């Protein structure tokens, strides 16, 4: 841990904390009862805040004092991540998502200093012009066949993708993904339904394999990732084998339970594969909307959780590292750590019988000596 006696005040951390809490420079200056010019000077590193101002900063921004004396965070720019609906997103929502993702990078770096996480096994599929062909190629590369994927988060983690929560209360912030120093990251909004989260995970996986060396090109990139996700979660051969003779809401529910996606996603896929007509697709979409199934899924699936993070937390706990102590080591409020784990770590990690799938994952997780 760092403190103000061991390191100089870091102005970039002040700017980070301000953006993370959604303050403009003017708003924070007013809260601090300092001039706008003084706050700008703090953030430019022209001079550090006085001790009493630092105390006020800590209280208002809800970060411990020592947080402001740490090293620079790895930064993420909006153009470096797969923001969906960026034009609809308010600046505060965008900043909240970016800064929380930067905290995830910070946590991940700390965890990787203690553990050797699963190796990255993610091919570059930019050469595939058709997103559906890319989804089929990735399934073949990973040996998944045509069956439904039981748990997307477990699959992603087993292939070296780092998955963290994104606790941003906004319908305009679904999920993000990025490559950072050759490591792929996916951030899932913890307030979305289980079905929506699975599709978001597959959508971001599409961005990772299709758009690695450049940001997705707006609506075209989003459409490519959407088609990839649809094909990856609902392989054509598997859907064709289970196609209903008569497409009804009850049949959509039957299929959604098999593939772990929303009824709307099933409807879209049936139409995409020309198993239903345009008229049937529109009629079912209207029924889905009127039934409220776009907000609350029928026979909702159980939310998927992380396989790797509970194991890591369990091993750290055995070494005397509670979540509170981890937060203190990182000079973060406990709540910020909890936000990164939200929905991914739902239950205790001590005791209980470890299943075969978990045992395999554990074998790939090594403590760094």
C-alpha positions in Angstrom: 0.0 0.0 0.0 1.1 3.6 -0.7 0.8 6.7 1.5 1.6 10.3 1.1 4.9 10.0 2.9 6.2 7.3 0.5 5.1 8.8 -2.9 4.1 12.1 -4.3 0.5 13.1 -5.0 -0.6 11.7 -8.4 -2.8 14.2 -10.2 -4.0 11.5 -12.7 -5.6 9.7 -9.8 -7.6 12.8 -8.8 -8.8 13.2 -12.4 -9.7 9.5 -12.4 -11.7 9.7 -9.1 -13.5 12.8 -10.3 -14.6 11.2 -13.5 -15.5 7.9 -11.7 -17.9 9.8 -9.4 -19.4 11.8 -12.2 -18.2 15.3 -11.3 -17.2 18.0 -13.7 -14.2 20.1 -12.7 -16.6 23.0 -11.9 -18.8 20.8 -9.7 -15.9 19.3 -7.7 -14.4 22.8 -7.2 -17.6 24.0 -5.8 -17.9 21.0 -3.5 -14.4 21.6 -2.3 -14.9 25.3 -1.9 -11.8 26.1 -4.0 -11.5 28.0 -7.3 -11.9 26.3 -10.6 -8.3 27.3 -11.4 -7.1 25.6 -8.2 -8.7 22.3 -9.2 -7.3 22.5 -12.7 -3.8 23.0 -11.1 -4.3 19.9 -8.9 -5.2 17.8 -12.0 -2.4 19.2 -14.1 0.2 18.5 -11.3 1.2 22.2 -11.0 1.0 21.8 -7.2 -0.7 19.3 -4.8 -3.7 20.0 -2.7 -3.2 21.1 0.9 -3.7 18.5 3.6 -7.2 19.8 4.5 -8.2 19.8 0.8 -6.9 16.3 0.4 -9.1 15.2 3.3 -12.1 16.8 1.7 -11.3 15.1 -1.6 -11.1 11.8 0.1 -14.5 12.4 1.7 -16.3 13.7 -1.3 -14.9 11.3 -3.9 -15.1 8.3 -1.4 -11.5 7.1 -2.0 -9.0 6.7 0.8 -6.3 9.4 1.0 -3.5 6.9 0.0 -5.4 6.2 -3.2 -4.2 9.6 -4.5 -0.5 8.6 -4.1 -0.5 5.5 -6.2 0.9 5.0 -9.7 -1.0 5.8 -12.9 -3.7 3.5 -14.0 -3.8 1.9 -17.4 -6.1 4.1 -19.4 -8.9 3.1 -21.7 -10.2 5.5 -24.3 -13.7 5.2 -25.7 -12.3 4.4 -29.2 -10.4 1.4 -27.7 -13.4 -0.5 -26.4 -16.5 -1.9 -28.0 -19.0 0.6 -26.7 -22.5 -0.2 -27.9 -24.9 2.7 -28.4 -22.1 5.3 -27.8 -24.2 8.0 -29.4 -27.0 7.4 -26.9 -24.7 7.3 -23.9 -24.3 10.3 -21.6 -20.7 11.4 -20.8 -21.2 10.4 -17.2 -22.3 6.9 -18.2 -19.4 6.5 -20.5 -16.9 7.8 -17.9 -18.3 5.5 -15.2 -18.0 2.5 -17.5 -14.5 3.4 -18.6 -13.2 4.1 -15.1 -14.7 1.0 -13.7 -13.1 -1.0 -16.5 -9.7 0.7 -15.6 -10.2 -0.5 -12.0 -10.7 -4.0 -13.3 -7.4 -3.8 -15.2 -5.8 -2.7 -12.0 -7.3 -5.5 -10.0 -6.5 -8.1 -12.7 -2.8 -7.0 -12.7 -2.7 -7.5 -8.9 -4.3 -10.9 -9.2 -1.9 -11.9 -11.9 1.0 -11.0 -9.6 -0.3 -13.7 -7.3 -1.7 -16.3 -9.7 -1.0 -17.7 -13.1 -4.4 -17.5 -14.8 -5.5 -19.7 -17.7 -3.5 -19.2 -20.8 -5.0 -17.1 -23.6 -6.4 -19.2 -26.4 -8.2 -16.9 -28.7 -7.6 -16.8 -32.5 -7.7 -13.8 -34.7 -10.6 -14.2 -37.1 -10.5 -10.9 -38.9 -10.0 -12.8 -42.2 -13.5 -14.3 -41.9 -15.8 -11.9 -43.9 -18.9 -13.6 -42.6 -19.5 -13.3 -38.8 -21.5 -16.5 -38.8 -18.6 -18.4 -40.5 -16.3 -16.9 -37.8 -18.6 -18.2 -35.1 -18.5 -21.7 -36.6 -14.7 -21.5 -37.0 -14.3 -20.6 -33.3 -16.6 -23.4 -32.2 -14.5 -25.8 -34.3 -11.2 -24.4 -33.0 -12.4 -24.8 -29.4 -14.0 -28.3 -30.1 -17.5 -27.2 -29.1 -19.4 -29.1 -31.7 -23.0 -27.9 -32.3 -24.4 -28.3 -28.8 -25.7 -25.5 -26.6 -23.0 -23.9 -24.4 -23.8 -24.6 -20.8 -21.9 -21.6 -19.2 -20.5 -18.7 -21.3 -18.5 -17.2 -18.4 -16.8 -20.5 -17.6 -16.0 -21.0 -21.3 -14.5 -17.5 -21.7 -12.4 -17.8 -18.5 -11.1 -21.2 -19.6 -9.8 -19.6 -22.8 -7.9 -16.9 -20.9 -10.5 -14.1 -21.2 -10.7 -11.9 -18.1 -14.3 -11.3 -17.1 -15.4 -8.7 -14.7 -18.6 -7.0 -13.7 -19.7 -3.6 -14.8 -22.0 -2.0 -12.2 -23.5 0.8 -14.2 -27.2 1.4 -13.8 -28.1 2.2 -17.4 -29.9 0.5 -20.3 -27.5 2.1 -22.6 -24.4 0.4 -21.1 -24.7 -3.3 -22.0 -21.1 -4.6 -21.9 -17.7 -3.7 -23.1 -14.6 -5.6 -24.4 -11.0 -4.7 -25.1 -7.6 -6.0 -25.7 -5.0 -4.7 -23.3 -1.3 -5.8 -23.6 -2.4 -8.8 -25.6 -4.9 -9.8 -22.9 -8.6 -9.9 -23.7 -11.1 -8.4 -21.3 -14.9 -8.5 -21.2 -17.0 -6.4 -18.8 -20.6 -7.5 -18.3 -23.3 -5.2 -16.8 -24.4 -6.9 -13.6 -27.9 -5.4 -13.8 -28.9 -7.2 -17.0 -30.9 -10.5 -17.0 -29.0 -13.8 -17.2 -30.1 -14.4 -20.8 -29.1 -10.9 -21.8 -25.8 -11.2 -20.1 -25.0 -14.5 -22.0 -25.8 -12.8 -25.3 -23.7 -9.8 -24.3 -20.8 -12.1 -23.5 -21.0 -13.8 -26.9 -21.4 -10.3 -28.6 -18.2 -9.1 -26.9 -16.4 -12.3 -27.8 -17.3 -11.5 -31.4 -15.7 -8.1 -31.1 -12.5 -9.7 -29.6 -12.0 -12.1 -32.4 -13.3 -9.9 -35.3 -12.0 -6.5 -34.3 -8.8 -7.1 -32.4 -6.5 -4.6 -34.2 -9.0 -1.8 -34.6 -12.2 -0.5 -33.1 -15.5 -1.8 -34.6 -16.8 0.4 -37.3 -20.0 1.7 -35.6 -23.3 0.2 -36.6 -21.5 -2.2 -39.0 -19.3 -3.6 -36.3 -22.2 -4.0 -33.9 -24.2 -5.9 -36.5 -21.2 -8.2 -37.1 -20.8 -8.9 -33.4 -24.6 -9.4 -33.1 -24.6 -12.0 -35.9 -21.6 -13.7 -34.5 -23.2 -14.0 -31.0 -26.5 -15.3 -32.5 -24.6 -18.0 -34.5 -22.2 -18.8 -31.7 -24.9 -19.4 -29.1 -27.5 -20.9 -31.5 -25.6 -23.0 -34.1 -27.6 -23.4 -37.3 -27.5 -27.2 -37.3 -28.6 -27.3 -33.7 -31.5 -24.9 -34.3 -32.6 -26.7 -37.5 -32.7 -30.0 -35.6 -35.1 -28.5 -33.0 -37.1 -26.2 -35.2 -40.8 -26.0 -34.3 -43.4 -27.0 -36.8 -45.5 -24.0 -35.6 -43.7 -21.0 -34.1 -45.5 -19.9 -31.0 -44.4 -18.2 -27.8 -44.5 -21.5 -26.0 -42.1 -23.0 -28.6 -39.8 -20.0 -28.3 -39.7 -20.5 -24.5 -38.9 -24.2 -25.1 -35.9 -23.3 -27.3 -34.7 -20.5 -25.0 -34.4 -22.9 -22.2 -32.1 -25.1 -24.3 -29.9 -22.3 -25.6 -29.9 -20.0 -22.6 -30.9 -16.9 -24.6 -34.0 -14.6 -24.6 -37.2 -15.4 -26.4 -36.5 -12.3 -28.6 -33.1 -13.8 -29.6 -34.7 -17.1 -30.5 -37.3 -15.3 -32.6 -34.5 -13.4 -34.4 -32.5 -16.6 -35.0 -35.4 -18.5 -36.5 -36.1 -15.6 -38.8 -32.4 -15.3 -39.7 -32.4 -19.0 -40.7 -35.6 -18.5 -42.7 -37.5 -20.9 -40.5 -40.3 -18.3 -40.0 -41.6 -15.7 -42.4 -41.3 -12.0 -42.0 -45.0 -11.9 -40.9 -44.4 -14.6 -38.3 -41.3 -12.8 -37.0 -43.2 -9.5 -36.6 -46.2 -11.1 -35.0 -44.1 -12.9 -32.4 -42.1 -9.8 -31.7 -45.4 -8.0 -31.0 -46.5 -10.8 -28.7 -43.1 -10.7 -26.9 -43.4 -7.0 -26.3 -47.0 -7.1 -25.1 -46.2 -10.0 -22.7 -43.4 -7.9 -21.1 -40.8 -10.5 -22.1 -38.4 -7.9 -23.3 -38.1 -6.7 -19.7 -38.8 -9.9 -17.7 -38.0 -13.2 -19.3 -40.4 -16.2 -19.0 -38.9 -19.0 -17.0 -35.8 -16.9 -16.4 -32.4 -18.7 -16.4 -30.1 -18.8 -13.4 -27.4 -16.1 -13.7 -24.0 -17.5 -14.6 -21.1 -16.8 -12.2 -17.3 -17.0 -12.5 -15.4 -20.2 -12.1 -11.9 -18.6 -11.6 -12.6 -15.7 -9.3 -14.2 -17.7 -6.4 -11.2 -20.1 -6.5 -8.8 -17.1 -6.4 -10.7 -15.5 -3.5 -10.7 -18.8 -1.7 -7.0 -19.3 -2.0 -6.4 -15.7 -0.9 -8.7 -16.1 2.0 -6.7 -19.1 3.1 -3.6 -16.9 3.1 -5.4 -14.3 5.3 -6.6 -12.0 2.5 -10.2 -11.1 3.1 -12.0 -9.0 0.5 -11.5 -6.0 2.8 -7.7 -6.7 3.0 -7.5 -7.0 -0.8 -9.2 -3.6 -1.1 -6.8 -2.1 1.4 -3.8 -3.5 -0.5 -5.2 -1.8 -3.6 -6.0 1.4 -1.8 -9.6 1.1 -2.9 -12.9 1.4 -1.1 -14.3 -2.1 -0.4 -17.4 -1.3 -2.5 -15.3 -0.7 -5.6 -13.9 -4.2 -5.3 -17.4 -5.6 -4.7 -18.6 -3.8 -7.8 -16.0 -5.6 -9.9 -17.1 -9.0 -8.5 -20.9 -8.3 -8.5 -23.0 -11.1 -9.9 -19.8 -13.1 -10.8 -19.1 -14.3 -7.2 -22.5 -15.1 -5.7 -21.7 -17.6 -3.0 -19.1 -18.4 -0.5 -16.0 -20.2 -1.7 -15.2 -22.2 1.4 -16.3 -25.8 1.9 -18.5 -27.7 -0.5 -17.7 -30.3 -3.1 -15.9 -29.2 -6.2 -17.4 -30.6 -9.4 -15.4 -32.1 -12.2 -15.6 -28.9 -14.4 -14.3 -26.8 -11.5 -11.5 -29.3 -10.8 -10.3 -28.9 -14.3 -10.2 -25.1 -14.0 -8.4 -25.3 -10.7 -5.7 -27.4 -12.3 -4.9 -24.5 -14.6 -4.7 -21.9 -11.9 -1.2 -21.7 -10.3 0.0 -19.5 -7.5 2.9 -17.3 -8.5 5.8 -17.9 -6.0 
